[in-house]
Amino acid sequence: MALEDKVVDIIVDKLGVTRDQVKPEASLIEDLGADSIDTVDLVMTFEEEFGESIPDEDSQKLKTVGDIIAYLKSKGKE
C-alpha cells in the first residue's frame, strides 16, 4: 500500500471522516475537525505505523494532510 493511502486510512479511522474529505490541502483542524488530542493521537499512530519518531517541534508543523505525507517522505518512508 502506498504511503499516501496509509496516511489517508489512518486519518479516516481516527477522525471519522470520509476518504473524499482527506485531500492533500485539507487542514487537520479546520477541514477535518481534529482537536489537539486528535492531532497527538494521529502523530502517535504515524510513529507506530511508520517506525519514525516525530519530535514535538516537527509535529506542530504538520497542519495539512499534504504536510504529513511530505514529512514522512522526507524521512525516507514510502
DRENTI-605690 format. One record per atom (N, C-alpha, C): residue in three letters; x, y, z. Coordinates in nm, 2 decimals, always signed. Layout:
NODE residuo      X      Y      Z
NODE     ALA      X      Y      Z
...
END
This chain:
NODE residuo      X      Y      Z
NODE     MET  +0.09  -0.12  +0.00
NODE     MET  +0.00  +0.00  +0.00
NODE     MET  +0.09  +0.12  +0.00
NODE     ALA  +0.05  +0.22  -0.08
NODE     ALA  +0.13  +0.35  -0.09
NODE     ALA  +0.12  +0.43  +0.04
NODE     LEU  +0.23  +0.50  +0.07
NODE     LEU  +0.23  +0.59  +0.19
NODE     LEU  +0.11  +0.67  +0.20
NODE     GLU  +0.07  +0.74  +0.09
NODE     GLU  -0.04  +0.83  +0.09
NODE     GLU  -0.17  +0.75  +0.13
NODE     ASP  -0.19  +0.63  +0.08
NODE     ASP  -0.31  +0.55  +0.12
NODE     ASP  -0.31  +0.52  +0.27
NODE     LYS  -0.19  +0.48  +0.32
NODE     LYS  -0.18  +0.45  +0.46
NODE     LYS  -0.22  +0.57  +0.55
NODE     VAL  -0.16  +0.69  +0.51
NODE     VAL  -0.19  +0.81  +0.58
NODE     VAL  -0.34  +0.84  +0.58
NODE     VAL  -0.40  +0.83  +0.46
NODE     VAL  -0.54  +0.86  +0.44
NODE     VAL  -0.63  +0.76  +0.53
NODE     ASP  -0.59  +0.63  +0.52
NODE     ASP  -0.66  +0.53  +0.60
NODE     ASP  -0.66  +0.57  +0.75
NODE     ILE  -0.54  +0.61  +0.80
NODE     ILE  -0.53  +0.64  +0.94
NODE     ILE  -0.61  +0.76  +0.98
NODE     ILE  -0.61  +0.86  +0.90
NODE     ILE  -0.69  +0.98  +0.92
NODE     ILE  -0.84  +0.95  +0.92
NODE     VAL  -0.88  +0.88  +0.82
NODE     VAL  -1.02  +0.84  +0.81
NODE     VAL  -1.07  +0.76  +0.94
NODE     ASP  -0.98  +0.67  +0.98
NODE     ASP  -1.01  +0.59  +1.10
NODE     ASP  -1.01  +0.67  +1.23
NODE     LYS  -0.92  +0.75  +1.25
NODE     LYS  -0.90  +0.83  +1.37
NODE     LYS  -1.00  +0.95  +1.38
NODE     LEU  -1.03  +1.01  +1.27
NODE     LEU  -1.12  +1.13  +1.28
NODE     LEU  -1.26  +1.11  +1.23
NODE     GLY  -1.29  +0.99  +1.18
NODE     GLY  -1.42  +0.95  +1.14
NODE     GLY  -1.47  +1.04  +1.02
NODE     VAL  -1.38  +1.07  +0.93
NODE     VAL  -1.42  +1.15  +0.81
NODE     VAL  -1.42  +1.05  +0.69
NODE     THR  -1.47  +1.10  +0.58
NODE     THR  -1.47  +1.02  +0.46
NODE     THR  -1.34  +1.04  +0.38
NODE     ARG  -1.31  +0.94  +0.30
NODE     ARG  -1.19  +0.95  +0.22
NODE     ARG  -1.19  +1.07  +0.12
NODE     ASP  -1.31  +1.11  +0.08
NODE     ASP  -1.33  +1.22  -0.01
NODE     ASP  -1.28  +1.35  +0.06
NODE     GLN  -1.30  +1.36  +0.19
NODE     GLN  -1.26  +1.48  +0.26
NODE     GLN  -1.11  +1.49  +0.28
NODE     VAL  -1.04  +1.38  +0.27
NODE     VAL  -0.89  +1.38  +0.31
NODE     VAL  -0.81  +1.40  +0.18
NODE     LYS  -0.80  +1.53  +0.15
NODE     LYS  -0.72  +1.58  +0.03
NODE     LYS  -0.59  +1.64  +0.08
NODE     PRO  -0.48  +1.64  +0.00
NODE     PRO  -0.35  +1.69  +0.05
NODE     PRO  -0.36  +1.83  +0.11
NODE     GLU  -0.45  +1.92  +0.06
NODE     GLU  -0.46  +2.05  +0.11
NODE     GLU  -0.55  +2.07  +0.23
NODE     ALA  -0.62  +1.96  +0.27
NODE     ALA  -0.71  +1.96  +0.38
NODE     ALA  -0.64  +1.98  +0.52
NODE     SER  -0.68  +2.09  +0.59
NODE     SER  -0.63  +2.11  +0.72
NODE     SER  -0.69  +2.02  +0.82
NODE     LEU  -0.60  +1.96  +0.91
NODE     LEU  -0.65  +1.86  +1.01
NODE     LEU  -0.75  +1.93  +1.10
NODE     ILE  -0.73  +2.05  +1.14
NODE     ILE  -0.82  +2.12  +1.24
NODE     ILE  -0.94  +2.18  +1.17
NODE     GLU  -0.91  +2.27  +1.07
NODE     GLU  -1.02  +2.35  +1.01
NODE     GLU  -1.11  +2.26  +0.92
NODE     ASP  -1.05  +2.18  +0.84
NODE     ASP  -1.13  +2.10  +0.74
NODE     ASP  -1.18  +1.96  +0.79
NODE     LEU  -1.09  +1.90  +0.88
NODE     LEU  -1.13  +1.76  +0.92
NODE     LEU  -1.17  +1.75  +1.06
NODE     GLY  -1.18  +1.87  +1.13
NODE     GLY  -1.24  +1.87  +1.27
NODE     GLY  -1.15  +1.81  +1.38
NODE     ALA  -1.02  +1.80  +1.36
NODE     ALA  -0.94  +1.74  +1.47
NODE     ALA  -0.92  +1.85  +1.58
NODE     ASP  -0.91  +1.80  +1.70
NODE     ASP  -0.87  +1.89  +1.81
NODE     ASP  -0.73  +1.85  +1.85
NODE     SER  -0.68  +1.92  +1.96
NODE     SER  -0.54  +1.89  +1.99
NODE     SER  -0.51  +1.75  +2.04
NODE     ILE  -0.61  +1.68  +2.10
NODE     ILE  -0.59  +1.54  +2.14
NODE     ILE  -0.59  +1.45  +2.01
NODE     ASP  -0.68  +1.49  +1.92
NODE     ASP  -0.68  +1.41  +1.79
NODE     ASP  -0.54  +1.42  +1.72
NODE     THR  -0.49  +1.54  +1.72
NODE     THR  -0.36  +1.55  +1.65
NODE     THR  -0.25  +1.48  +1.72
NODE     VAL  -0.25  +1.48  +1.85
NODE     VAL  -0.15  +1.40  +1.92
NODE     VAL  -0.17  +1.25  +1.89
NODE     ASP  -0.29  +1.20  +1.89
NODE     ASP  -0.32  +1.06  +1.87
NODE     ASP  -0.28  +1.03  +1.72
NODE     LEU  -0.30  +1.12  +1.63
NODE     LEU  -0.26  +1.09  +1.49
NODE     LEU  -0.11  +1.08  +1.48
NODE     VAL  -0.03  +1.17  +1.55
NODE     VAL  +0.11  +1.17  +1.54
NODE     VAL  +0.16  +1.03  +1.60
NODE     MET  +0.11  +0.99  +1.72
NODE     MET  +0.15  +0.87  +1.78
NODE     MET  +0.12  +0.75  +1.69
NODE     THR  +0.01  +0.75  +1.62
NODE     THR  -0.03  +0.64  +1.52
NODE     THR  +0.07  +0.64  +1.41
NODE     PHE  +0.10  +0.76  +1.35
NODE     PHE  +0.20  +0.76  +1.24
NODE     PHE  +0.34  +0.71  +1.29
NODE     GLU  +0.38  +0.75  +1.41
NODE     GLU  +0.50  +0.70  +1.47
NODE     GLU  +0.50  +0.54  +1.47
NODE     GLU  +0.40  +0.49  +1.52
NODE     GLU  +0.39  +0.34  +1.53
NODE     GLU  +0.38  +0.28  +1.39
NODE     GLU  +0.30  +0.33  +1.30
NODE     GLU  +0.28  +0.27  +1.17
NODE     GLU  +0.41  +0.28  +1.08
NODE     PHE  +0.48  +0.39  +1.09
NODE     PHE  +0.60  +0.41  +1.00
NODE     PHE  +0.73  +0.39  +1.07
NODE     GLY  +0.73  +0.36  +1.20
NODE     GLY  +0.85  +0.34  +1.28
NODE     GLY  +0.94  +0.46  +1.28
NODE     GLU  +0.88  +0.58  +1.29
NODE     GLU  +0.95  +0.70  +1.28
NODE     GLU  +0.91  +0.79  +1.40
NODE     SER  +1.01  +0.83  +1.48
NODE     SER  +0.98  +0.92  +1.59
NODE     SER  +0.96  +1.06  +1.54
NODE     ILE  +0.86  +1.13  +1.58
NODE     ILE  +0.83  +1.26  +1.52
NODE     ILE  +0.84  +1.36  +1.64
NODE     PRO  +0.95  +1.44  +1.65
NODE     PRO  +0.97  +1.53  +1.76
NODE     PRO  +0.85  +1.64  +1.76
NODE     ASP  +0.83  +1.69  +1.88
NODE     ASP  +0.72  +1.79  +1.90
NODE     ASP  +0.73  +1.91  +1.81
NODE     GLU  +0.85  +1.96  +1.79
NODE     GLU  +0.87  +2.07  +1.71
NODE     GLU  +0.83  +2.04  +1.56
NODE     ASP  +0.85  +1.92  +1.52
NODE     ASP  +0.81  +1.88  +1.38
NODE     ASP  +0.66  +1.86  +1.38
NODE     SER  +0.60  +1.79  +1.48
NODE     SER  +0.46  +1.76  +1.48
NODE     SER  +0.38  +1.88  +1.47
NODE     GLN  +0.42  +1.99  +1.53
NODE     GLN  +0.35  +2.12  +1.53
NODE     GLN  +0.34  +2.18  +1.39
NODE     LYS  +0.43  +2.14  +1.30
NODE     LYS  +0.43  +2.19  +1.17
NODE     LYS  +0.34  +2.11  +1.07
NODE     LEU  +0.29  +2.00  +1.12
NODE     LEU  +0.20  +1.91  +1.04
NODE     LEU  +0.06  +1.96  +1.05
NODE     LYS  +0.02  +2.05  +0.96
NODE     LYS  -0.11  +2.11  +0.97
NODE     LYS  -0.21  +2.06  +0.87
NODE     THR  -0.15  +2.00  +0.75
NODE     THR  -0.24  +1.95  +0.65
NODE     THR  -0.20  +1.81  +0.62
NODE     VAL  -0.29  +1.74  +0.55
NODE     VAL  -0.26  +1.60  +0.50
NODE     VAL  -0.14  +1.60  +0.42
NODE     GLY  -0.12  +1.70  +0.33
NODE     GLY  +0.00  +1.70  +0.25
NODE     GLY  +0.13  +1.72  +0.33
NODE     ASP  +0.12  +1.80  +0.44
NODE     ASP  +0.23  +1.82  +0.53
NODE     ASP  +0.28  +1.69  +0.58
NODE     ILE  +0.19  +1.61  +0.63
NODE     ILE  +0.22  +1.47  +0.69
NODE     ILE  +0.29  +1.39  +0.58
NODE     ILE  +0.23  +1.38  +0.46
NODE     ILE  +0.29  +1.29  +0.36
NODE     ILE  +0.43  +1.34  +0.32
NODE     ALA  +0.44  +1.47  +0.31
NODE     ALA  +0.57  +1.53  +0.27
NODE     ALA  +0.68  +1.50  +0.38
NODE     TYR  +0.63  +1.51  +0.51
NODE     TYR  +0.73  +1.49  +0.62
NODE     TYR  +0.77  +1.34  +0.62
NODE     LEU  +0.68  +1.25  +0.61
NODE     LEU  +0.71  +1.11  +0.61
NODE     LEU  +0.80  +1.07  +0.49
NODE     LYS  +0.78  +1.13  +0.37
NODE     LYS  +0.86  +1.11  +0.26
NODE     LYS  +1.00  +1.16  +0.28
NODE     SER  +1.01  +1.28  +0.35
NODE     SER  +1.14  +1.34  +0.37
NODE     SER  +1.22  +1.25  +0.47
NODE     LYS  +1.16  +1.16  +0.54
NODE     LYS  +1.22  +1.07  +0.63
NODE     LYS  +1.25  +0.94  +0.57
NODE     GLY  +1.23  +0.93  +0.44
NODE     GLY  +1.26  +0.81  +0.36
NODE     GLY  +1.15  +0.70  +0.36
NODE     LYS  +1.03  +0.74  +0.41
NODE     LYS  +0.92  +0.64  +0.41
NODE     LYS  +0.85  +0.64  +0.28
NODE     GLU  +0.81  +0.52  +0.24
NODE     GLU  +0.74  +0.51  +0.11
NODE     GLU  +0.60  +0.45  +0.12
END
